[in-house]
Every structure is written in C-alpha cells, then in structure tokens.
C-alpha cells in the first residue's frame, strides 16, 4: 500500500491504528509506518496509534482521540467540567474515566490521563456528535461525582469554594434529581454527606 492510498482510505479517521491499516491491506508491512514517520507524513501518538501530520487539532478531536486510544473510557473530571463552562480554568491535558487501570500518556499533541473506576460506576456519559464524528463525555452531574469520588480530600465548604464554580451556569447545567439519582448509585455514605455540603455551598455562594 502506498501512502496516498492510505490517506485516501483513512481521510475521515481522526486517529488510526495498525489494525485499521491491516483491515485494508492484510499484507501491510509495518516498517512502512516508520518510513512515513521519517518523511513527516504521519505521527505516532502511542504504540499502535497514529495521526496524519496535517491533522488540525481542536478540543473535540482531542476528546475523540482520548476515547479511542484507551477503551473503554469517557471524558470526565476537570476536562468535562471545563467543557461545560463550570470551572474557570482551561485544563491542561484530557482526563477520562476508565474501568482499566489508572494510566497516563504523554504525546506530542496532549497529555491523556485515565483514572480507574469500578465497572458498576461506568455510567452517566453522553455522546457528543460533531462533523459526522463523536466522543463520549460525562454529563455535568456525573463529571462532578466522578471528580469528588476520586478526590476524597475535597470535603469542606472552603474546599468547594476554592473550585470557583460558576454558580449561575451550575444551576443551568446540573439537574438536582439526576445528580441525586447518580449519587445513589455510588452507594457511599461519606460521598453522600460531602455532596450535601457541596450542594449547600453552591446554593449559598
């Protein structure tokens, strides 16, 4: 297979793997990937995954790539909260939930971090569609719960105030009934107590 053929066949792929190529050409010789990297045609993200060098990176693409290179996973934590405009900071890297072990990839386009969560808690994500592509991201409610579930040290009103959550946007984006229903599925008394303090802190902010 020639590079021009590959680019044409996978032009709609944000990220592609060796297996994607082999599905097109079972006899594909892996060394060609090294040759194409040396010529600047493609760039390696992590072992087995590549992008075309002319790919224009944006937030949606990074989220899609995060989903693809570590399966199963969905965007959550600070990345999701920033995506919804609930915290003021721009977030460095892309943070996700996965049922696999906690892991981190440093690549030339971004840092991708994954925090492990029990399979029973792998829920509450939505599908965002853009330009015929898509990625999975936690709902606003689940992003907060994932964040506080992992960050057990955040538990006082002072701690919650330090997050500088946009109060007006919070009550537009976060549904109390949905939040409580998701919280119930965690079945953790300490988390429930902390979330009661959290909710009261936001109301009184």
Secondary structure, DSSP 8 states (H G I E B T S, - for coil): --HHHHHHHTTT-SSEEHHHHHHH-TT--THHHHHHHHTTSEEEEETTEEEETT----HHHHHHHHHHHSSSEEE-HHHHHHHTT-BSS--SSEEEEESS--EEEE-SS-EEEEEE--GGG---EEEEEETTEEEEEE-HHHHHHHHHHH-TT--SHHHHHTT-B-HHHHHHH--HHHHHHHHHHH--HHHHHHHHHHHHHHHH-
